[in-house]
Amino acid sequence: MKIYNSFEDIEMELEQLSLQKEIGSVNLKLKFEQAKDALTPATIFSNLVASIAKKAIALKIVNKIIGR
């Protein structure tokens, strides 16, 4: 349990907690927007194509190494 020496200490702590809450709220909104942007059809398609391309390149390299 925290012991406060004055009302000023209490007010300062309440202000600090209020600011932390506001920062958390802004961070949550930002993360939501980022997630929403990441789930657009264009982004999903782009990520899928990039993934397929990486796997195709890796497969070509492996086939060259093993001599196929």
Secondary structure, 3 states (H helix, E strand, C coil): CCCCCCHHHHHHHHHHHHHHHHHHHHHHHHHHHHHHHHCCHHHHHHHHHHHHHHHHHHHHHHHHHHCC
